[in-house]
């Protein structure tokens, strides 16, 4: 399975359809999915007068879901004989960026904090809190929260997500997988969704086989918390090879100890054919190694073709709680891995659940934390949540360049520093050349006696208009 991008249209909601009612934990938390707006699904043929990262102001032409031309703004490359009435976005004041991808989410857990509310905890306590809650929920409850979380990601600019999903020991073991498949089908027009099933050491192999048959794409798991780390690593890779799928494993999500699985993992997948997905999430332990250890890890990962996903929001929250002095950051050495030729992406991991009580479902937040906690420059941080994330996920290149898929995020800003520092509200999201979200900041005058809003010219969203 070399390409996991889904293009399923059946079951997709009509543009402008209302979000479903959310039950259980999501309703109690007050968190709801953003309502699909009336612009969703509209084809875009040109973005006029938009800025690029290199400072140019250009027109971006799109056809068949792909960027076909990027020219200086105002230069008509069609000779006046283009299609009648192409849909044109007025991009003045906006920047066109590659739309982010989220390479490591847990949509089945997302937005459950309101129902669980555990005290500040480490990884083990978070796992216990989640498992206690998970026995109380059914497929519909999981689906409602996951759909809300996925829509929040789309509204922020993300057009592709890989989510991990648990198997369950009580009741229907596949209820989480089925909920994720429903979300994938319902959002097929606005989001590419990959599903990695979290296989625990207590899960029989047949349960994992059933999950792949039910629609999961990848074998996942966390062998570092199994009683026999190496044996569990080999078991999961055996399953992936048997089923002809890739793997995305939680790797060494701890800071101290000798129960690492990195070597067993890289040794096993080094002989896999190019293009077959092999991903290592977290990799926190590498960050506590000395320079020679980090270099050796980078060499092993690069040589095996393993993509690494760093997850600053959650691992800054979970890791290092036992240290009272010089608290470690809980991240892999991202710069050293990049310098060692490793493909690296970045994601948010958990959002408002027992593993992380905060998070905005926004890749700009992840990029900001990479600048602060991983000491990356802004261009590299943005690369990790866009091109790097897509590379890890096995997705085709996207962005405002000819030949790339027209998955684009338009943000009202004058530079990438504005984007990462300010996280502007004004955003337009395109997936394969179709607008899937358009949002703008609105100022409300609290002194008016009747309901009304004031919108400043500087925050007015651009028009999507039929060209004359």
Wavefront OBJ file of the C-alpha trace (Angstrom):
o trace
v 0.000 0.000 0.000
v 2.157 2.825 -1.302
v -0.461 5.563 -1.441
v -2.987 6.032 1.320
v -4.697 9.155 0.057
v -8.421 8.506 0.001
v -10.687 9.891 -2.693
v -13.991 8.552 -1.445
v -17.008 10.690 -2.233
v -19.876 8.520 -1.071
v -21.521 9.638 2.108
v -20.008 13.128 1.976
v -22.150 15.932 3.351
v -23.601 18.529 1.053
v -21.790 21.882 1.144
v -23.311 23.985 3.898
v -24.826 21.003 5.696
v -25.144 21.372 9.444
v -22.754 19.587 11.738
v -24.268 16.592 13.539
v -25.421 16.876 17.112
v -22.634 15.974 19.533
v -23.441 13.821 22.526
v -21.655 12.840 25.710
v -18.312 14.343 26.582
v -18.199 16.694 23.628
v -21.526 18.275 24.395
v -20.649 18.657 28.077
v -17.349 20.324 27.205
v -19.078 22.971 25.125
v -16.856 22.140 22.132
v -18.561 21.795 18.800
v -17.453 21.282 15.245
v -17.197 24.394 13.089
v -20.226 24.581 10.857
v -19.364 24.008 7.200
v -19.651 27.366 5.489
v -21.388 28.114 2.210
v -18.127 28.368 0.286
v -17.191 24.736 0.889
v -16.670 22.710 -2.252
v -16.435 25.646 -4.674
v -13.897 25.183 -7.435
v -11.129 27.793 -7.637
v -9.438 28.476 -10.969
v -7.238 31.398 -9.969
v -5.938 33.178 -6.886
v -5.147 36.728 -7.929
v -2.583 39.041 -6.338
v -1.469 36.714 -3.546
v 1.903 36.821 -1.812
v 4.451 34.004 -1.671
v 7.123 33.192 0.891
v 9.814 34.584 -1.415
v 8.132 38.000 -1.422
v 6.628 37.856 -4.904
v 3.021 38.845 -5.546
v 1.530 36.448 -8.066
v -1.501 34.942 -9.701
v -1.858 31.209 -9.090
v -3.758 29.234 -11.747
v -5.319 25.881 -10.861
v -6.759 23.134 -13.054
v -7.692 19.570 -12.248
v -6.781 20.054 -8.619
v -3.184 20.976 -9.494
v -1.345 24.307 -9.683
v -0.633 24.810 -13.380
v 0.944 28.284 -13.423
v 2.366 30.893 -11.061
v 2.905 34.239 -12.768
v 3.509 37.825 -11.752
v 0.247 39.359 -10.614
v -1.751 40.872 -13.456
v -0.012 38.968 -16.249
v -2.614 37.057 -18.278
v -1.017 33.832 -19.493
v -4.199 32.668 -21.240
v -4.116 35.359 -23.930
v -7.675 36.303 -23.050
v -9.050 32.986 -24.250
v -9.352 31.232 -20.901
v -12.489 29.519 -19.624
v -15.584 31.650 -19.350
v -16.180 32.977 -15.848
v -13.429 31.183 -13.928
v -13.777 31.290 -10.145
v -11.226 33.815 -8.916
v -10.156 34.526 -5.333
v -8.990 38.055 -4.585
v -5.803 37.207 -2.719
v -4.616 40.739 -2.037
v -3.199 40.997 1.479
v -2.911 37.227 1.786
v -0.045 34.767 1.563
v -0.406 31.435 -0.233
v 1.233 28.614 1.708
v 1.280 24.854 1.414
v -1.646 23.575 3.446
v -0.488 21.804 6.616
v -0.820 18.081 7.163
v -1.277 16.449 10.559
v 0.861 13.265 10.589
v -0.036 12.075 14.097
v -3.458 12.619 15.653
v -5.658 10.616 18.020
v -9.102 11.645 16.836
v -10.773 8.901 18.853
v -9.489 10.522 22.045
v -9.804 14.173 21.001
v -11.974 16.591 22.992
v -12.595 14.141 25.830
v -10.912 16.271 28.503
v -14.255 17.646 29.699
v -15.413 14.167 30.627
v -12.161 12.831 32.083
v -10.376 15.817 33.688
v -7.456 13.880 35.177
v -4.915 15.831 37.214
v -1.675 16.817 35.508
v -0.126 13.477 34.704
v 2.623 11.576 32.967
v 2.138 9.105 30.130
v 1.226 6.146 32.331
v -1.402 8.058 34.291
v -2.860 9.478 31.077
v -3.186 5.964 29.639
v -4.991 4.819 32.792
v -7.372 7.807 32.670
v -8.205 7.192 29.017
v -8.814 3.464 29.461
v -11.170 4.102 32.368
v -13.174 6.491 30.197
v -13.015 4.396 27.002
v -15.092 1.582 28.499
v -18.023 4.010 28.820
v -18.239 5.169 25.195
v -19.689 3.671 22.051
v -19.033 4.169 18.347
v -21.377 7.149 18.023
v -19.778 9.013 20.917
v -16.286 8.473 19.469
v -17.516 9.493 16.033
v -19.026 12.743 17.301
v -15.833 13.918 18.983
v -13.617 12.759 16.116
v -15.748 14.539 13.529
v -15.658 17.745 15.545
v -11.877 17.528 15.921
v -11.365 16.795 12.222
v -13.492 19.770 11.201
v -11.507 22.023 13.510
v -8.334 20.874 11.774
v -9.791 21.649 8.353
v -10.958 25.083 9.467
v -7.411 25.855 10.640
v -5.935 24.844 7.288
v -5.091 21.149 7.525
v -6.099 19.062 4.509
v -4.566 15.684 5.411
v -4.515 13.793 8.713
v -3.173 10.486 9.931
v -5.011 9.381 13.033
v -4.184 6.555 15.384
v -7.137 4.675 16.842
v -7.387 2.244 19.727
v -8.652 -1.284 19.750
v -10.880 -2.025 22.739
v -10.926 -4.995 25.094
v -14.501 -4.413 26.282
v -17.517 -4.498 24.010
v -16.991 -4.016 20.290
v -13.186 -3.964 19.867
v -13.483 -2.207 16.501
v -15.841 0.600 17.516
v -13.077 3.193 17.290
v -11.953 1.975 13.873
v -15.515 2.056 12.570
v -15.971 5.581 13.904
v -12.822 6.744 12.090
v -13.935 5.128 8.835
v -17.236 7.008 9.120
v -15.374 10.286 9.605
v -13.164 9.524 6.617
v -16.164 8.841 4.409
v -18.111 11.892 5.593
v -15.181 14.282 5.085
v -13.817 12.706 1.913
v -14.438 15.917 -0.042
v -12.420 18.103 2.324
v -9.802 15.905 4.005
v -7.441 13.018 3.258
v -7.627 10.767 6.325
v -5.286 7.854 7.034
v -6.007 5.422 9.879
v -3.354 3.592 11.919
v -4.734 0.992 14.314
v -3.069 0.913 17.742
v -2.383 -2.762 18.430
v -1.511 -3.479 22.077
v 0.461 -6.484 23.243
v -2.764 -7.977 24.687
v -4.567 -7.675 21.330
v -4.628 -10.966 19.413
v -3.379 -10.858 15.836
v -6.861 -11.622 14.530
v -8.146 -8.381 16.045
v -5.533 -6.415 14.105
v -6.429 -8.286 10.920
v -10.090 -7.413 11.463
v -9.179 -3.743 11.907
v -7.358 -3.621 8.573
v -10.282 -5.426 6.930
v -12.655 -2.837 8.473
v -10.799 0.048 6.818
v -7.645 0.865 8.785
v -4.620 1.594 6.604
v -1.598 0.979 8.816
v -0.441 -1.098 11.756
v 0.389 1.035 14.775
v 1.236 0.423 18.398
v 3.570 1.336 21.245
v 5.925 -1.600 21.841
v 8.026 0.384 24.301
v 5.286 -0.063 26.925
v 4.934 -3.820 26.291
v 6.557 -6.310 28.694
v 8.867 -7.503 25.892
v 9.613 -4.473 23.730
v 11.651 -6.237 21.047
v 9.233 -9.145 20.684
v 6.255 -6.810 20.347
v 8.083 -4.694 17.757
v 8.735 -7.797 15.668
v 5.144 -9.021 16.101
v 3.679 -5.776 14.772
v 6.036 -5.671 11.815
v 5.230 -9.315 11.085
v 1.544 -8.355 10.966
v 2.208 -5.435 8.630
v 4.195 -7.651 6.279
v 1.522 -10.350 6.348
v -1.210 -7.828 5.538
v 0.809 -5.859 2.986
v 0.502 -2.539 4.817
v 2.894 -0.023 6.335
v 3.570 0.767 9.983
v 3.417 3.861 12.162
v 4.683 3.018 15.635
v 5.003 5.053 18.808
v 8.748 4.773 19.368
v 10.574 5.270 22.685
v 8.188 7.808 24.209
v 10.245 8.086 27.381
v 13.411 9.825 28.548
v 15.247 7.245 30.659
v 15.562 3.480 30.427
v 16.963 0.632 28.364
v 13.673 -0.629 26.910
v 14.082 1.192 23.606
v 12.754 -0.302 20.374
v 14.433 1.937 17.813
v 17.137 -0.516 16.778
v 14.747 -3.446 16.410
v 12.413 -1.266 14.356
v 14.991 0.164 11.956
v 16.700 -3.202 11.477
v 13.431 -4.858 10.482
v 12.168 -2.288 7.982
v 15.505 -1.369 6.379
v 14.904 -3.931 3.617
v 11.388 -2.754 2.802
v 10.753 -1.457 -0.683
v 10.827 2.317 -1.257
v 7.491 4.024 -0.788
v 6.173 1.624 1.826
v 5.268 3.699 4.856
v 7.376 3.255 7.980
v 6.998 5.971 10.602
v 8.414 6.468 14.079
v 6.402 8.809 16.283
v 7.710 10.638 19.365
v 11.316 9.292 19.590
v 11.785 11.257 22.822
v 14.608 9.032 24.063
v 16.923 10.142 21.247
v 16.838 13.649 22.659
v 18.521 12.471 25.878
v 21.426 10.742 24.087
v 24.842 12.276 23.640
v 25.966 13.567 20.246
v 27.361 10.224 19.092
v 24.175 8.416 20.097
v 22.040 10.941 18.264
v 24.214 10.621 15.172
v 23.929 6.831 15.246
v 20.150 7.056 15.609
v 19.925 9.453 12.668
v 22.037 7.119 10.543
v 19.823 4.142 11.402
v 16.600 6.042 10.707
v 17.829 7.525 7.449
v 19.283 4.234 6.240
v 16.015 2.420 6.949
v 13.881 5.100 5.280
v 11.944 5.703 8.502
v 10.173 9.035 8.819
v 10.100 10.611 12.267
v 7.214 12.627 13.686
v 7.935 14.980 16.568
v 5.011 16.058 18.724
v 5.955 19.084 20.813
v 2.583 19.995 22.327
v 1.869 16.660 23.972
v 5.427 15.605 24.783
v 6.240 18.924 26.417
v 3.191 18.291 28.603
v 3.788 14.623 29.433
v 7.545 14.220 29.617
v 10.040 15.302 32.287
v 7.591 15.569 35.180
v 9.896 13.658 37.526
v 12.767 16.110 37.025
v 12.927 19.105 39.334
v 16.120 20.562 37.846
v 16.960 21.169 34.184
v 13.695 19.590 33.076
v 14.198 17.936 29.663
v 12.025 19.003 26.768
v 10.744 15.583 25.726
v 11.563 16.108 22.036
v 13.928 14.294 19.683
v 16.931 16.313 18.439
v 15.117 17.586 15.360
v 18.012 19.569 13.924
v 20.419 16.642 14.290
v 17.942 14.289 12.620
v 17.430 16.659 9.696
v 21.192 17.125 9.325
v 21.500 13.327 9.315
v 19.168 12.989 6.332
v 16.077 11.839 8.226
v 12.634 12.768 6.906
v 10.954 14.630 9.762
v 7.399 15.875 10.168
v 5.656 17.446 13.134
v 2.168 17.157 14.541
v 0.026 18.003 17.538
v -0.727 14.451 18.732
v -3.441 14.725 21.393
v -5.838 17.653 21.640
v -7.854 18.345 24.797
v -7.853 14.829 26.166
v -6.165 13.063 29.130
v -2.813 13.184 27.336
v -2.949 16.943 26.688
v -5.618 19.282 28.093
v -4.864 22.080 25.616
v -4.259 22.512 21.884
v -5.978 24.481 19.120
v -6.039 21.876 16.322
v -3.831 24.323 14.444
v -0.530 23.494 12.742
v 0.607 27.076 13.331
v 0.662 26.289 17.053
v 2.895 23.282 16.372
v 5.239 25.379 14.226
v 5.461 28.031 16.945
v 6.450 25.427 19.527
v 9.105 24.023 17.196
v 10.667 27.471 16.995
v 10.664 27.813 20.783
v 11.293 24.283 22.069
v 13.245 22.703 19.188
v 15.208 25.874 18.340
v 14.271 25.727 14.663
v 14.156 28.691 12.323
v 10.682 29.577 11.073
v 11.165 28.210 7.558
v 12.230 24.815 8.908
v 9.428 24.751 11.463
v 6.881 25.444 8.727
v 8.468 22.769 6.522
v 7.922 20.173 9.251
v 4.156 20.811 9.442
v 3.722 20.965 5.656
v 6.137 19.289 3.228
v 7.822 17.211 5.941
v 4.498 15.977 7.262
v 3.287 15.120 3.761
v 6.519 13.227 3.050
v 6.095 11.156 6.207
v 2.510 10.394 5.189
v 3.414 9.356 1.647
v 1.331 12.143 0.100
v 2.093 13.905 -3.190
v 3.788 17.319 -3.011
v 1.443 20.270 -2.540
v 1.735 24.018 -2.497
v 1.788 27.138 -4.686
v 4.158 25.820 -7.345
v 3.435 24.408 -10.827
v 2.808 20.677 -10.840
v 1.949 20.486 -7.157
v -1.431 19.571 -5.763
v -3.473 22.667 -4.970
v -3.737 22.051 -1.234
v -3.246 25.637 -0.120
v -3.663 27.780 2.956
v -4.215 31.484 2.369
v -3.452 33.564 5.460
v -3.773 37.329 5.858
v -0.147 38.157 6.688
v 2.892 39.858 5.213
v 5.422 37.148 6.047
v 5.907 33.763 7.629
v 6.957 35.437 10.868
v 3.512 37.065 11.017
v 1.859 33.708 10.396
v 3.723 31.799 13.107
v 3.781 34.614 15.664
v 0.202 35.852 15.258
v -1.746 32.801 13.994
v -4.066 35.115 12.004
v -7.741 34.232 12.040
v -8.316 35.205 8.403
v -7.734 31.990 6.475
v -8.929 30.337 3.282
v -8.326 26.619 2.794
v -8.161 24.825 -0.545
v -7.941 21.087 -1.049
v -7.210 19.916 -4.583
v -8.306 23.309 -5.894
v -11.613 23.433 -4.052
v -12.350 25.801 -1.218
v -13.136 23.817 1.910
v -13.124 26.630 4.471
v -13.043 30.430 4.562
v -12.962 32.308 7.851
v -12.332 35.897 8.913
v -12.011 37.822 12.143
v -15.033 39.909 13.076
v -15.089 42.792 15.545
v -18.212 43.104 17.673
v -19.183 46.431 19.252
v -20.415 45.528 22.778
v -21.961 48.994 23.238
v -24.517 48.650 20.459
v -28.015 48.055 21.793
v -28.999 45.854 18.895
v -27.257 42.848 17.422
v -24.801 43.979 14.777
v -21.192 43.516 13.826
v -18.481 45.763 12.526
v -15.932 44.333 10.141
v -12.765 46.287 9.553
v -11.437 46.603 6.037
v -8.177 45.067 7.208
v -9.985 41.887 8.284
v -12.503 41.636 5.452
v -12.252 38.255 3.748
v -11.403 38.262 0.057
v -14.163 37.661 -2.411
v -14.604 34.512 -4.405
v -16.218 35.966 -7.475
v -17.107 35.070 -10.980
v -14.733 36.916 -13.272
v -16.435 39.028 -15.921
l 1 2 3 4 5 6 7 8 9 10 11 12 13 14 15 16 17 18 19 20 21 22 23 24 25 26 27 28 29 30 31 32 33 34 35 36 37 38 39 40 41 42 43 44 45 46 47 48 49 50 51 52 53 54 55 56 57 58 59 60 61 62 63 64 65 66 67 68 69 70 71 72 73 74 75 76 77 78 79 80 81 82 83 84 85 86 87 88 89 90 91 92 93 94 95 96 97 98 99 100 101 102 103 104 105 106 107 108 109 110 111 112 113 114 115 116 117 118 119 120 121 122 123 124 125 126 127 128 129 130 131 132 133 134 135 136 137 138 139 140 141 142 143 144 145 146 147 148 149 150 151 152 153 154 155 156 157 158 159 160 161 162 163 164 165 166 167 168 169 170 171 172 173 174 175 176 177 178 179 180 181 182 183 184 185 186 187 188 189 190 191 192 193 194 195 196 197 198 199 200 201 202 203 204 205 206 207 208 209 210 211 212 213 214 215 216 217 218 219 220 221 222 223 224 225 226 227 228 229 230 231 232 233 234 235 236 237 238 239 240 241 242 243 244 245 246 247 248 249 250 251 252 253 254 255 256 257 258 259 260 261 262 263 264 265 266 267 268 269 270 271 272 273 274 275 276 277 278 279 280 281 282 283 284 285 286 287 288 289 290 291 292 293 294 295 296 297 298 299 300 301 302 303 304 305 306 307 308 309 310 311 312 313 314 315 316 317 318 319 320 321 322 323 324 325 326 327 328 329 330 331 332 333 334 335 336 337 338 339 340 341 342 343 344 345 346 347 348 349 350 351 352 353 354 355 356 357 358 359 360 361 362 363 364 365 366 367 368 369 370 371 372 373 374 375 376 377 378 379 380 381 382 383 384 385 386 387 388 389 390 391 392 393 394 395 396 397 398 399 400 401 402 403 404 405 406 407 408 409 410 411 412 413 414 415 416 417 418 419 420 421 422 423 424 425 426 427 428 429 430 431 432 433 434 435 436 437 438 439 440 441 442 443 444 445 446 447 448 449 450 451 452 453 454 455 456 457 458 459 460 461 462 463 464 465 466 467 468
